[in-house]
Amino acid sequence: KMGEFVKAHDSYMDVAIGRAAWPIGVTMVGIHARTGRSKIESANVAHVMNSELQRKYLTSVKRLLTFAQSQADHVDPSKKVG
């Protein structure tokens, strides 16, 4: 749909970072080893932003979304991002 910038931004974020839980660097917070710790190792993660070409395409898509939003004066402000 035209002017659905919030939905477009949500879709962009899904592609760029996904919906998986992101460890913030703290993997050992207690004295006991976590059973799922091996699943959050950063070296084992295949991510779309790790590819330079895909990162450039996603950056271009985000720039196009931002430009289209700046040019759309007829769109309700509640449908715009930030």
TADA-V572805 format. One line per field, one symbol per residue. ss: DSSP state (h for helix, s for strand, l for the rest). phi: phi as a letter, one per 20 degrees, with the letter a starting at -180 (. if undefined). A space follows every 10 residues. Layout:
BEGIN
ss = ???
phi = ???
END
This chain:
BEGIN
ss = llllhhhhhh hhhhhhllll llllllllll llllllhhhh lhhhlllhhh lhhhhhhhhh hhhhhhhhhh hlllllhhhl ll
phi = .fneffffff fgffffcmdf fdfeoedddc edfefefffd fffeeecfff efffffffff ffffffffff eeeeefgfdd el
END
